């Protein structure tokens, strides 16, 4: 098989589009195929206490494994905790704002794609990130899985990656203007054309609310990761990423790594 069709475990991918309110927390489940994945179900998690969707349960219980692809920061900037803990009201903060609020992975996205991710250290996205971690911990507990962060496709079985669909769209050269607005669903056409060959069933989800549609796009991000298309941290970046998290996104153009 070629590198683009070689099957890695896991068998399933769960895409999660995090939100601070679990009633807007999107999910989608896809089964791996030789050419990509097939969407099988999608929806919203619902308020805390609601049972996990059947499709998610099936994927998480399958011995062939699952990869969770989460659109939310899974860590905070390393310098933020000790800096804020040592600060006293009214005193200056002797740290550059970018160093305090941005993660190393945010800088990689910005320099590679000229696109700045929302800063978990400064934006309302922190609330969605907190809820993502709550959901992740509940899945670990309820399905008796450790679900560690994955750092390579070969270690992706029953694991988790952080993704950012906006970066994936930019890397693949796909227009994304206003695609989250329900009144402009037609703006999703370029995404369908670009990704439907790899993610079968995406066209049928074109009219889904943005929270659910983004969960489907998280599966595209996961396919890039599993196929070895994403930028991985180098040794120095990995040290920070194990605390801060790492956004997995494809190299510009969606190409394979050299060699």
Beta strands, then each sheet from edge to edge (+ up, - down):
strand 1: 12-17
strand 2: 26-32
strand 3: 37-44
strand 4: 66-71
strand 5: 148-149
strand 6: 159-162
strand 7: 199-200
sheet 1: 5+ 6+ 4+ 1+ 2- 3+ 7+
end
